[in-house]
């Protein structure tokens, strides 16, 4: 089972790259580099492990929306907040399959399915496994985010062919209780341990712009990089301010600070795919380009991210053309 280490001391088994374990001080030193030096270092490390002009493209579908008993302060789907969102039941298998077909036609190589649960019930696992099999049969990578998982649930999903499981830690350990009180950071880490033990890849990142400090953002990255195996996919989300949630009036994160967070994630987790995730809809083309230069190499495409807006396909296609970006092949 995964546990949160008390300290993360840098090691130098890979000189010329980055320490394979990080602590608050060594990660802080990255953030304090001159901007050009930080980006140069991140881009060099990025090119050691990836094609710098390829971006992995996923689509995220809400297969069960609203009514979640968790009180995550950023979330439109929490039953604790009045956001005007109506709760819905789990989508039918055929509806999910048709959405996956459309996502593939739109250029997505990975199909992610999210359900607004604290955790799935055992009775839900059969149909979830059927969804995994249907999407996998289309030749797409499969990912789910369903809340906390028990070890047997993780094993069953893995047995159906689920390749990635998303379960974000949201923020750094010192700020975590300011964001959610209905489950602990250790609860999240326990689920990540079950996912690993079942043989699935981990998708795990967090959200910035929730009123946290730079030290909290550093703590989030130190926690991620300090896992026994860093996540294969690291989504960095810019908070989408949603009216009715406790964080609905939060000030957006400053652009250069966001890029620094992307660059630090790339340096600290050299072989992970770093996803420029929620928030792209409000980012300029120039800010997105800086994020790709800093080492981001994954995005969500499609009209929605669960319940919030995402850039239109025409807008994305125009940006890819300007930057010479092509989809990463699976």
C-alpha positions in Angstrom: 0.0 0.0 0.0 1.3 3.5 -0.9 2.1 5.8 2.1 3.3 9.3 2.2 7.0 9.5 3.0 8.0 11.9 5.8 10.9 13.2 3.7 12.1 13.1 0.1 15.9 13.3 -0.1 17.4 14.0 -3.5 19.4 11.2 -4.9 22.0 11.4 -7.8 21.7 8.0 -9.5 21.0 9.8 -12.8 23.4 12.8 -13.0 22.6 15.2 -15.8 18.9 14.8 -15.4 17.2 15.4 -12.1 17.2 13.8 -8.6 14.9 10.8 -8.6 13.6 11.9 -5.2 12.9 15.5 -4.3 12.3 17.5 -1.2 10.8 20.9 -0.6 14.1 22.7 -0.8 15.3 21.1 -4.0 12.0 21.6 -5.7 11.8 25.2 -4.5 15.2 25.8 -6.1 13.6 24.9 -9.5 10.8 27.5 -9.1 13.4 30.1 -8.2 15.5 29.7 -11.3 15.4 32.5 -13.9 12.5 31.8 -16.2 14.6 31.1 -19.3 16.9 28.8 -17.4 14.0 26.8 -16.0 12.3 26.4 -19.4 15.7 25.5 -21.1 16.2 22.7 -18.5 12.7 21.4 -18.8 12.8 21.4 -22.6 16.1 19.5 -22.6 14.8 16.9 -20.2 11.5 16.7 -22.2 13.5 15.9 -25.4 15.4 13.1 -23.8 12.2 11.2 -23.3 9.6 12.4 -25.8 9.2 13.9 -29.2 8.9 17.6 -28.4 6.3 18.1 -31.1 3.9 15.3 -30.2 1.0 15.7 -27.7 -1.1 12.9 -26.3 -4.8 13.6 -26.8 -7.6 12.3 -24.6 -11.3 12.9 -24.3 -13.1 12.9 -20.9 -16.7 11.9 -20.6 -18.9 12.2 -17.5 -20.6 8.8 -17.3 -22.4 9.7 -14.0 -22.9 13.4 -13.2 -23.6 15.2 -9.9 -24.8 14.2 -6.5 -21.3 13.4 -5.1 -21.2 13.2 -1.3 -17.7 14.6 -1.2 -17.2 18.3 -0.3 -14.3 19.1 -2.6 -14.4 22.9 -2.7 -13.7 23.3 -6.4 -16.3 20.8 -7.7 -19.6 21.6 -9.4 -20.7 18.0 -8.8 -20.7 18.0 -5.0 -24.1 17.6 -3.4 -22.9 20.1 -0.7 -23.1 23.1 -3.1 -25.8 24.7 -5.1 -24.3 25.0 -8.6 -27.4 24.4 -10.6 -26.2 21.0 -11.8 -28.7 18.2 -11.9 -27.6 14.8 -10.9 -27.9 11.9 -13.3 -27.7 8.2 -13.3 -24.9 6.1 -14.8 -25.0 6.3 -18.6 -26.0 3.3 -20.6 -23.3 1.2 -22.2 -24.3 2.0 -25.8 -24.2 5.8 -25.0 -20.7 5.5 -23.7 -19.6 3.4 -26.8 -21.0 6.0 -29.2 -19.2 8.8 -27.3 -16.0 6.9 -27.6 -16.5 6.4 -31.3 -17.0 10.2 -31.7 -13.9 10.9 -29.6 -11.7 8.6 -31.7 -13.0 10.2 -34.9 -12.1 13.6 -33.3 -8.5 12.5 -32.8 -8.4 11.2 -29.2 -6.3 8.2 -28.5 -7.4 7.7 -24.9 -11.0 7.7 -23.6 -11.4 8.7 -20.0 -14.7 8.0 -18.1 -15.5 9.9 -14.9 -18.2 9.2 -12.4 -19.2 11.5 -9.5 -18.9 9.0 -6.7 -17.1 8.9 -3.4 -16.4 5.3 -4.5 -18.2 2.9 -6.8 -20.5 0.2 -5.3 -19.5 -3.4 -6.0 -22.8 -3.7 -8.0 -21.6 -1.0 -10.5 -18.3 -2.8 -11.4 -19.8 -5.2 -13.9 -21.2 -2.5 -16.2 -18.0 -0.4 -15.7 -16.0 -3.4 -16.8 -18.3 -3.7 -19.9 -17.6 -0.1 -20.7 -13.9 -0.7 -20.5 -14.1 -3.7 -22.9 -16.2 -1.7 -25.4 -13.8 1.2 -25.5 -10.8 -1.0 -25.7 -12.3 -2.9 -28.6 -12.2 0.4 -30.5 -8.4 0.5 -30.3 -8.4 3.3 -27.7 -6.5 3.5 -24.4 -8.9 3.3 -21.5 -9.0 5.4 -18.3 -11.5 5.8 -15.5 -11.9 8.2 -12.5 -14.5 6.8 -10.1 -13.3 8.0 -6.7 -11.8 5.7 -4.2 -11.3 2.0 -5.0 -11.0 -1.1 -2.9 -8.3 -3.6 -3.8 -10.8 -6.1 -5.2 -12.5 -3.4 -7.3 -9.1 -2.3 -8.8 -8.3 -5.9 -9.6 -11.6 -6.4 -11.4 -11.2 -3.2 -13.5 -7.7 -4.2 -14.4 -8.9 -7.6 -15.4 -11.4 -6.0 -17.8 -8.5 -4.2 -19.5 -8.5 -0.8 -17.8 -5.1 0.7 -18.5 -5.1 4.0 -16.5 -6.9 5.1 -13.3 -7.1 8.8 -12.4 -7.2 9.8 -8.8 -5.7 13.3 -8.1 -4.2 14.4 -4.9 -5.5 17.9 -5.6 -2.9 20.0 -3.7 0.0 19.8 -1.3 -0.3 18.0 2.1 -0.3 21.2 4.1 -3.2 22.7 2.2 -5.2 19.6 1.5 -7.7 20.0 4.5 -8.6 23.5 3.2 -10.0 21.9 0.0 -11.8 18.8 1.1 -12.8 17.3 4.5 -14.7 14.2 3.5 -11.6 12.1 2.7 -8.0 12.4 3.6 -4.9 12.6 1.5 -4.0 9.1 2.8 -7.3 7.8 1.5 -6.2 9.0 -2.0 -2.8 7.5 -1.6 -4.3 4.1 -0.5 -6.4 4.1 -3.8 -3.3 4.8 -5.8 -1.6 1.8 -4.0 -4.6 -0.5 -5.0 -4.3 0.7 -8.6 -0.6 0.0 -8.7 -1.0 -3.4 -7.1 -3.6 -4.3 -9.7 -1.1 -3.5 -12.5 -2.8 -0.4 -13.9 -1.0 2.9 -14.7 -1.6 5.9 -12.5 -2.9 9.2 -13.7 -2.5 11.6 -10.8 -2.0 15.4 -10.5 -3.7 18.3 -8.9 -5.3 21.8 -9.3 -3.6 25.1 -9.0 -5.2 28.5 -8.4 -7.3 27.4 -5.3 -5.7 30.0 -3.1 -2.7 27.9 -2.3 0.8 29.3 -2.0 3.8 28.4 -4.1 5.0 26.2 -1.2 1.7 24.2 -1.5 2.2 23.7 -5.2 5.8 22.6 -4.5 4.4 20.2 -1.9 2.0 18.7 -4.4 4.8 18.0 -6.9 7.1 16.6 -4.2 4.4 14.2 -3.1 3.8 13.0 -6.7 7.5 12.7 -7.6 8.1 10.9 -4.2 5.6 8.1 -4.8 7.3 4.7 -5.2 6.7 5.0 -8.9 5.7 8.5 -10.1 2.4 8.7 -12.1 2.6 7.8 -15.7 0.3 10.7 -16.4 0.3 14.0 -14.4 -2.6 16.4 -15.1 -2.0 20.0 -14.0 -5.4 21.7 -13.8 -6.0 25.5 -13.6 -9.0 26.0 -11.4 -12.2 26.6 -13.2 -14.1 29.0 -11.0 -17.6 27.6 -10.6 -20.4 29.8 -9.1 -21.8 28.2 -6.0 -18.7 26.4 -4.9 -16.5 27.7 -2.0 -13.7 28.4 -4.5 -15.9 30.0 -7.1 -14.4 33.5 -6.4 -10.8 32.4 -6.3 -8.3 34.6 -8.2 -6.8 32.9 -11.2 -3.2 31.7 -10.9 -0.7 34.1 -12.6 0.4 32.8 -16.0 4.2 32.6 -15.5 3.7 30.8 -12.2 1.5 28.3 -13.9 4.2 27.7 -16.6 6.8 27.3 -13.8 4.6 24.6 -12.2 4.4 22.7 -15.6 8.2 23.0 -16.0 8.9 21.8 -12.5 6.6 18.8 -13.0 8.5 17.9 -16.2 11.9 18.1 -14.5 10.8 16.2 -11.4 9.0 13.5 -13.3 11.0 13.2 -16.5 9.3 10.1 -18.0 5.7 11.1 -17.1 3.3 12.5 -19.5 2.4 16.0 -18.1 -1.1 17.0 -19.1 -2.2 20.6 -19.6 -5.6 19.9 -18.3 -8.5 22.0 -17.1 -8.4 25.7 -17.8 -7.3 25.8 -21.4 -10.5 27.4 -22.4 -9.4 30.6 -20.7 -5.7 30.5 -21.7 -4.3 32.5 -24.6 -2.5 30.7 -27.4 0.7 32.2 -26.2 0.3 30.8 -22.6 -0.5 27.3 -24.0 2.5 27.5 -26.2 4.7 28.3 -23.2 3.2 25.3 -21.3 4.1 23.0 -24.2 7.6 24.5 -24.3 7.9 23.8 -20.6 7.2 20.1 -21.1 3.4 19.6 -21.2 2.6 16.9 -23.7 -0.9 15.8 -23.1 -4.3 17.6 -23.3 -8.0 16.9 -23.3 -9.9 17.5 -26.5 -13.6 17.6 -27.0 -16.4 20.1 -26.0 -16.4 19.3 -22.2 -14.3 18.3 -19.3 -16.9 16.5 -17.2 -19.1 19.6 -16.7 -16.9 22.5 -17.7 -16.1 24.0 -21.2 -13.1 23.0 -23.3 -11.7 24.7 -26.4 -13.6 24.0 -29.6 -11.9 21.6 -32.1 -11.5 24.4 -34.7 -9.7 26.5 -32.2 -7.4 23.7 -31.1 -6.7 22.7 -34.7 -5.6 26.2 -35.5 -3.2 26.2 -32.6 -1.7 22.8 -33.5 -1.1 24.2 -37.0 0.7 27.3 -35.7 2.9 25.3 -33.4 3.5 22.2 -35.6 2.0 19.9 -33.0 0.9 16.4 -34.0 -1.0 13.8 -32.0 1.1 11.2 -30.1 0.5 7.7 -31.4 -0.4 5.0 -28.9 
